[in-house]
Amino acid sequence: MKTSRRMFLSGAATLAATAIAGRARAQDFLGDVLGATARGDWQVQFDARVSNGGQVASTLPIFSPQTVSFTEQAIGQYQNIAAQGGWQQVPDTKKLELGVVDPDVVPLRKRLMVGGDLPQSAGFSQSFDSYVDAALRRFQARHGLPDDGVTGKYTFAAMNVPAQIRLNQLMTNLGRLRDKVGKLGDRYVLVNIPAAEIEAVENGRVVSRHTAVVGKIDRQTPIVNSKINEIIVNPYWNAPVSIVRKDIIPLMRKNPNYLKDSHIRLFAPDGSEVDPMTIDWSTEEAAKYRFRQDPGANNAMATVKINFPSPDGVYMHDTPQKSLFGQLMRFDSSGCVRVQNVRDLVTWILRDTPGWDRQHFEAAIKTGESQSVPVTNPVPVHFLYVTAWSTGPGVVQFRDDIYHWDGAKELELTSAL
């Protein structure tokens, strides 16, 4: 559900009464951190703990009663931070990493302390030591960034979102969480669009997570609530009209052999095959034909397609472009969702379908023949939009508001850089 800027900016009033245990102590701690001057050196006695919070990795689903409770606690924490003026901006002009000694490490330490990633006992030295390294990696993991322990433009951008904006983001997403918790089923697949991540959930636990590639800003992945009812092994790919117009026709104008090289065949409305050389590619005449790509290594869906009823015609699938899963910005599709380690997910979906264990599934792929497999117990699937949540004390997760649904420009990190 999209959120207007007015709703976003007025969100603080809806939870003004939220309180957390230990508020006075937290205020003292924040006051110490926010008002601290640079002090300490290599002789500082560091705390053995990496952070004040729990582990970032968790088997707790995004949509669970516990997540709602932790997110409410996080709102109390961020209300406290915002009430004291929030955090100072971290200078973003230098690359900071392990071994660096620089005055800018001091505001970095303060920022990591306020966010719960670095204990106050780590001190305010100008040295980027192993404790700062571990804390920065934790911060990056909480923000869906590569946890390499090096400050870069995306890390700085995430750090320097004002505390009040983060508070509003949490409250906006708390509403999204409350709206769906308890309604998704005991066994389901969740695609969190802005996180570009998939959770396979069963009995209140994430049994597997999968990196995803979702829709571009101008070809957004829609909200979906459906049930996975079919798996297609070695699928044919039928190009949507939008892709024909935006991608295939321009490519054919540049390279008349594109369809042949890509093993894509052209069919008229009556089902007869059409020679691409008879089409006037300087017009959009081709949009009235059907473009079908044969199964194979270069097929846009690679080995498998996960089907479910959808008014937008979207689905989930494998991809031959595996390198996309390693990218930070995984917003590259035309609306459908590409799944890393898709065979693991499909095996879990087909668990109750007789005759379709992992061994049989792999053998079917090797045949190269297209085959439809009805799912015996259709699995609920939900494409939802959550950019902020918490899975434990001090484990507050934030993601880029890639589709600009949260109502604050400061959260549109990638489009602003």
C-alpha positions as CSV (number, residue, x, y, z in Angstrom):
1,M,0.0,0.0,0.0
2,K,1.5,3.3,-1.0
3,T,1.8,6.1,1.5
4,S,1.3,9.8,0.9
5,R,3.9,12.3,2.1
6,R,1.2,13.9,4.4
7,M,0.6,10.5,6.0
8,F,4.3,9.9,6.3
9,L,5.2,13.2,7.8
10,S,2.3,13.1,10.3
11,G,3.0,9.5,11.3
12,A,4.8,10.5,14.5
13,A,1.6,11.7,16.0
14,T,0.0,8.3,15.7
15,L,2.5,6.7,18.1
16,A,3.5,9.6,20.3
17,A,2.6,7.6,23.4
18,T,4.9,4.7,22.5
19,A,7.3,4.0,25.3
20,I,10.2,1.5,25.9
21,A,11.8,0.2,29.0
22,G,14.8,1.9,30.2
23,R,14.1,5.2,28.5
24,A,15.9,7.3,31.1
25,R,19.0,5.2,30.8
26,A,18.9,5.3,27.0
27,Q,18.6,9.1,27.2
28,D,21.7,9.3,29.3
29,F,23.6,7.1,26.9
30,L,22.5,9.1,23.9
31,G,23.3,12.3,25.6
32,D,26.8,11.0,26.3
33,V,27.3,9.9,22.7
34,L,25.8,12.9,20.9
35,G,27.6,15.4,23.1
36,A,30.9,13.6,23.3
37,T,34.2,15.2,22.0
38,A,36.9,13.2,20.5
39,R,38.9,11.4,23.1
40,G,40.7,8.1,23.5
41,D,43.6,6.5,21.7
42,W,45.0,3.1,21.1
43,Q,45.1,2.6,24.9
44,V,41.3,2.7,25.2
45,Q,40.0,-0.5,26.9
46,F,37.5,-1.9,24.4
47,D,34.4,-3.9,25.2
48,A,34.5,-7.4,24.0
49,R,31.0,-7.1,22.5
50,V,30.7,-6.0,18.9
51,S,27.4,-4.2,19.5
52,N,24.6,-3.5,21.9
53,G,22.1,-5.5,19.9
54,G,21.5,-9.0,18.6
55,Q,22.7,-10.8,15.5
56,V,21.4,-9.4,12.2
57,A,20.9,-12.8,10.6
58,S,17.6,-14.3,11.8
59,T,15.1,-17.0,11.0
60,L,12.3,-14.7,12.1
61,P,10.0,-13.9,9.2
62,I,9.4,-10.2,8.3
63,F,5.7,-10.7,8.8
64,S,5.4,-12.2,12.3
65,P,3.9,-11.0,15.7
66,Q,7.5,-10.8,17.1
67,T,8.6,-8.6,14.3
68,V,5.7,-6.2,15.0
69,S,6.7,-6.1,18.6
70,F,10.4,-5.5,17.9
71,T,9.5,-2.8,15.4
72,E,7.3,-1.1,18.0
73,Q,10.4,-1.2,20.4
74,A,12.5,0.3,17.6
75,I,10.1,3.1,17.2
76,G,10.4,3.9,20.8
77,Q,14.2,3.9,20.4
78,Y,14.1,6.2,17.4
79,Q,11.6,8.5,19.1
80,N,14.2,8.9,21.8
81,I,17.0,9.6,19.4
82,A,14.9,12.1,17.4
83,A,13.8,13.9,20.6
84,Q,17.4,14.6,21.4
85,G,18.1,16.1,18.0
86,G,19.1,12.9,16.1
87,W,22.6,12.1,15.0
88,Q,25.1,14.3,13.3
89,Q,26.0,13.9,9.7
90,V,29.1,11.7,9.0
91,P,31.5,13.4,6.6
92,D,31.2,11.5,3.3
93,T,34.3,12.7,1.5
94,K,36.8,10.0,2.6
95,K,37.1,6.2,2.3
96,L,37.3,4.9,5.8
97,E,38.4,1.3,6.5
98,L,40.4,-0.9,8.9
99,G,43.7,0.7,9.8
100,V,42.8,4.3,8.9
101,V,43.5,7.0,11.5
102,D,41.5,10.1,10.7
103,P,39.3,12.7,12.6
104,D,36.3,11.6,10.6
105,V,36.4,8.2,12.4
106,V,35.1,10.0,15.5
107,P,31.7,11.0,14.0
108,L,31.5,7.5,12.4
109,R,32.0,6.0,15.8
110,K,29.2,8.2,17.3
111,R,26.8,7.3,14.5
112,L,27.5,3.6,15.0
113,M,26.9,3.9,18.7
114,V,23.6,5.7,18.4
115,G,22.4,3.0,16.0
116,G,23.3,0.3,18.4
117,D,26.1,-1.2,16.3
118,L,29.1,-0.1,18.5
119,P,29.1,-0.1,22.3
120,Q,29.9,3.2,24.0
121,S,32.8,1.5,25.8
122,A,34.6,1.4,22.4
123,G,35.5,5.0,22.9
124,F,36.0,7.9,20.5
125,S,39.4,7.3,19.1
126,Q,40.3,8.5,15.6
127,S,41.5,5.0,14.8
128,F,39.4,2.7,12.6
129,D,40.1,-0.5,14.6
130,S,38.6,-3.9,14.5
131,Y,35.7,-2.9,16.6
132,V,34.7,-0.1,14.2
133,D,35.1,-2.6,11.4
134,A,32.8,-5.1,12.9
135,A,30.3,-2.4,13.8
136,L,30.3,-0.9,10.3
137,R,29.8,-4.4,8.8
138,R,26.8,-4.8,11.1
139,F,25.4,-1.5,10.1
140,Q,25.8,-2.4,6.4
141,A,24.1,-5.7,6.9
142,R,21.1,-4.0,8.6
143,H,20.8,-1.7,5.6
144,G,21.0,-4.4,2.9
145,L,24.5,-3.3,1.8
146,P,27.6,-5.4,1.1
147,D,29.1,-5.8,4.5
148,D,32.7,-5.1,3.5
149,G,33.6,-2.7,6.3
150,V,34.4,0.1,3.9
151,T,32.6,3.4,3.7
152,G,31.3,4.2,0.3
153,K,28.6,6.4,-1.2
154,Y,25.7,4.0,-0.4
155,T,26.9,3.5,3.2
156,F,27.3,7.2,3.8
157,A,23.9,7.9,2.2
158,A,22.2,5.3,4.5
159,M,24.0,6.7,7.6
160,N,23.1,10.3,6.9
161,V,19.3,9.8,6.6
162,P,18.0,12.0,9.5
163,A,16.7,10.2,12.5
164,Q,13.3,11.7,12.2
165,I,13.0,10.4,8.7
166,R,14.0,6.9,9.9
167,L,11.4,7.2,12.6
168,N,8.7,8.0,10.2
169,Q,9.9,5.2,7.9
170,L,9.5,2.7,10.8
171,M,6.0,3.9,11.6
172,T,4.9,3.8,7.9
173,N,6.1,0.2,7.7
174,L,4.7,-0.8,11.0
175,G,1.3,-0.2,9.4
176,R,2.2,-2.5,6.5
177,L,3.3,-5.2,9.0
178,R,0.2,-5.0,11.1
179,D,-2.0,-5.2,8.0
180,K,-0.7,-8.6,7.0
181,V,0.6,-10.4,10.1
182,G,-1.5,-13.5,10.8
183,K,-3.0,-13.4,7.3
184,L,-0.3,-15.0,5.1
185,G,-0.7,-18.6,6.2
186,D,1.5,-21.2,8.0
187,R,3.5,-22.0,4.8
188,Y,4.1,-19.3,2.2
189,V,6.6,-17.5,0.0
190,L,7.3,-13.8,0.6
191,V,8.9,-11.5,-2.0
192,N,10.0,-8.3,-0.2
193,I,10.3,-6.0,-3.2
194,P,12.5,-3.2,-1.9
195,A,14.8,-5.7,-0.2
196,A,15.0,-7.8,-3.4
197,E,14.8,-10.8,-1.2
198,I,12.6,-13.9,-0.8
199,E,11.6,-15.8,2.3
200,A,10.2,-19.3,2.3
201,V,8.3,-19.5,5.6
202,E,6.9,-22.4,7.4
203,N,5.4,-22.6,11.0
204,G,6.7,-19.1,11.9
205,R,10.3,-19.7,10.7
206,V,12.2,-18.8,7.6
207,V,13.4,-22.1,6.2
208,S,15.3,-20.5,3.3
209,R,16.1,-17.0,1.9
210,H,16.8,-16.2,-1.7
211,T,18.3,-13.2,-3.3
212,A,15.9,-11.8,-6.0
213,V,15.9,-9.5,-8.9
214,V,12.8,-7.4,-9.1
215,G,11.2,-4.8,-11.4
216,K,12.9,-1.6,-12.5
217,I,11.6,1.8,-11.3
218,D,9.7,2.3,-14.6
219,R,8.6,-1.4,-14.7
220,Q,7.7,-2.0,-11.1
221,T,6.9,-5.4,-9.6
222,P,3.3,-5.2,-8.4
223,I,1.8,-6.2,-5.0
224,V,0.6,-9.8,-5.3
225,N,-1.4,-12.1,-3.1
226,S,-1.9,-15.4,-4.8
227,K,-1.0,-19.2,-4.6
228,I,1.7,-21.0,-6.5
229,N,-0.2,-23.7,-8.5
230,E,2.2,-24.7,-11.2
231,I,5.9,-25.3,-11.9
232,I,7.0,-25.4,-15.5
233,V,10.3,-27.2,-16.1
234,N,12.3,-26.0,-19.1
235,P,9.7,-23.3,-19.9
236,Y,9.0,-21.6,-23.2
237,W,9.1,-17.8,-22.8
238,N,6.4,-15.7,-24.3
239,A,7.5,-12.0,-24.4
240,P,5.0,-9.6,-23.0
241,V,3.9,-6.8,-25.4
242,S,5.6,-4.2,-23.2
243,I,9.0,-6.0,-23.8
244,V,8.3,-6.4,-27.5
245,R,7.7,-2.7,-27.8
246,K,10.4,-1.4,-25.4
247,D,13.2,-4.0,-26.0
248,I,12.7,-6.4,-28.9
249,I,11.7,-4.0,-31.7
250,P,14.6,-1.6,-31.0
251,L,17.0,-4.6,-30.9
252,M,15.7,-5.9,-34.2
253,R,16.2,-2.5,-35.7
254,K,19.9,-2.7,-34.7
255,N,20.4,-6.4,-35.4
256,P,18.0,-8.2,-37.8
257,N,19.4,-11.5,-36.6
258,Y,18.5,-10.9,-32.9
259,L,15.5,-13.2,-32.9
260,K,17.3,-16.0,-34.7
261,D,20.3,-15.7,-32.4
262,S,18.1,-15.7,-29.3
263,H,16.0,-18.7,-30.5
264,I,12.8,-16.6,-30.5
265,R,10.1,-17.5,-33.0
266,L,7.4,-15.3,-34.2
267,F,3.7,-16.5,-34.4
268,A,0.7,-14.8,-36.0
269,P,-2.7,-14.7,-34.1
270,D,-3.8,-17.8,-36.0
271,G,-0.9,-19.8,-34.7
272,S,1.1,-19.9,-37.9
273,E,4.9,-19.1,-37.7
274,V,6.0,-15.9,-39.3
275,D,9.4,-15.1,-40.9
276,P,10.9,-12.1,-39.1
277,M,12.3,-10.8,-42.3
278,T,8.7,-10.1,-43.6
279,I,8.0,-7.7,-40.7
280,D,8.5,-3.9,-41.0
281,W,10.6,-3.3,-37.9
282,S,10.6,0.5,-38.5
283,T,7.0,0.4,-37.2
284,E,5.3,-1.4,-34.3
285,E,3.6,-3.9,-36.5
286,A,5.4,-6.7,-34.7
287,A,3.6,-5.9,-31.4
288,K,0.5,-7.8,-32.8
289,Y,2.5,-11.1,-33.0
290,R,3.5,-13.6,-30.4
291,F,7.2,-13.9,-29.6
292,R,8.1,-17.3,-28.1
293,Q,11.6,-18.4,-27.0
294,D,12.4,-22.1,-27.0
295,P,13.6,-23.8,-23.9
296,G,17.4,-23.9,-23.5
297,A,20.4,-22.4,-21.8
298,N,19.7,-18.9,-23.2
299,N,16.0,-18.9,-22.4
300,A,15.0,-15.8,-20.4
301,M,13.6,-18.1,-17.6
302,A,16.4,-20.6,-17.9
303,T,15.4,-23.9,-16.2
304,V,12.1,-23.2,-14.4
305,K,9.1,-21.0,-14.0
306,I,7.0,-20.6,-10.9
307,N,3.4,-19.9,-11.9
308,F,0.4,-18.4,-10.0
309,P,-2.7,-16.4,-10.9
310,S,-1.9,-12.7,-11.2
311,P,-3.9,-9.9,-12.8
312,D,-0.6,-8.3,-13.8
313,G,0.7,-11.5,-15.4
314,V,3.9,-11.7,-13.3
315,Y,5.6,-14.8,-12.1
316,M,8.9,-16.0,-10.6
317,H,11.7,-17.8,-12.5
318,D,15.3,-18.8,-13.0
319,T,17.6,-16.7,-15.1
320,P,20.7,-17.3,-17.2
321,Q,22.1,-14.0,-15.9
322,K,23.3,-15.3,-12.5
323,S,25.7,-12.4,-12.1
324,L,22.8,-10.1,-11.4
325,F,22.3,-11.7,-8.0
326,G,25.7,-10.3,-6.9
327,Q,24.8,-6.7,-7.6
328,L,23.7,-4.2,-5.0
329,M,21.0,-2.7,-7.2
330,R,18.9,-5.7,-8.1
331,F,16.1,-3.8,-9.7
332,D,16.5,-4.9,-13.3
333,S,13.5,-6.9,-14.4
334,S,10.3,-5.9,-16.3
335,G,8.2,-6.8,-13.2
336,C,8.7,-10.5,-12.8
337,V,10.9,-11.9,-10.0
338,R,14.2,-13.8,-10.7
339,V,15.2,-16.2,-7.9
340,Q,18.7,-17.2,-6.9
341,N,19.0,-20.9,-6.0
342,V,15.6,-21.3,-7.5
343,R,15.9,-25.1,-7.6
344,D,16.0,-25.2,-3.8
345,L,12.9,-23.1,-3.6
346,V,11.0,-25.2,-6.2
347,T,12.0,-28.4,-4.3
348,W,10.4,-27.0,-1.2
349,I,7.3,-25.9,-3.1
350,L,6.9,-29.4,-4.6
351,R,7.5,-31.2,-1.4
352,D,3.9,-32.6,-1.2
353,T,3.6,-33.3,-5.0
354,P,4.1,-37.0,-5.5
355,G,7.0,-38.1,-7.7
356,W,8.7,-34.7,-7.7
357,D,11.6,-35.0,-5.3
358,R,14.8,-33.2,-6.0
359,Q,16.3,-36.1,-7.9
360,H,13.3,-36.3,-10.3
361,F,13.2,-32.5,-10.7
362,E,16.9,-32.4,-11.7
363,A,16.4,-35.3,-14.1
364,A,13.5,-33.5,-15.7
365,I,15.6,-30.4,-16.3
366,K,18.3,-32.4,-18.0
367,T,15.9,-33.7,-20.6
368,G,15.5,-30.2,-22.0
369,E,11.8,-30.8,-22.6
370,S,9.1,-28.4,-21.4
371,Q,6.9,-30.0,-18.7
372,S,4.1,-28.6,-16.5
373,V,3.9,-29.8,-12.9
374,P,0.7,-29.0,-11.0
375,V,1.4,-28.2,-7.3
376,T,-0.5,-30.6,-5.2
377,N,-0.9,-28.2,-2.3
378,P,-0.7,-24.7,-3.8
379,V,1.6,-22.5,-1.7
380,P,0.5,-18.9,-0.9
381,V,2.8,-16.3,-2.5
382,H,2.9,-12.6,-1.5
383,F,4.8,-9.8,-3.2
384,L,4.9,-7.0,-0.6
385,Y,6.7,-3.7,0.1
386,V,8.5,-3.3,3.4
387,T,11.5,-1.0,3.8
388,A,11.9,-1.0,7.6
389,W,11.4,-3.6,10.3
390,S,13.1,-5.2,13.3
391,T,13.8,-8.8,14.1
392,G,15.3,-8.4,17.5
393,P,16.5,-5.8,20.1
394,G,18.7,-3.4,18.3
395,V,18.3,-5.2,15.0
396,V,16.5,-2.6,12.9
397,Q,16.5,-3.2,9.2
398,F,16.2,-0.5,6.6
399,R,16.1,-0.7,2.8
400,D,16.1,1.8,-0.1
401,D,12.6,3.1,-0.9
402,I,13.2,2.1,-4.5
403,Y,9.7,2.8,-5.8
404,H,9.3,6.0,-3.7
405,W,6.3,4.7,-1.7
406,D,7.4,5.9,1.7
407,G,6.9,9.6,1.1
408,A,10.3,11.0,1.8
409,K,13.0,11.9,-0.8
410,E,15.7,11.2,1.7
411,L,14.8,7.5,1.5
412,E,15.2,7.4,-2.3
413,L,18.9,6.7,-1.8
414,T,19.8,5.1,-5.1
415,S,17.9,7.6,-7.3
416,A,19.5,10.5,-5.4
417,L,23.1,9.4,-6.0
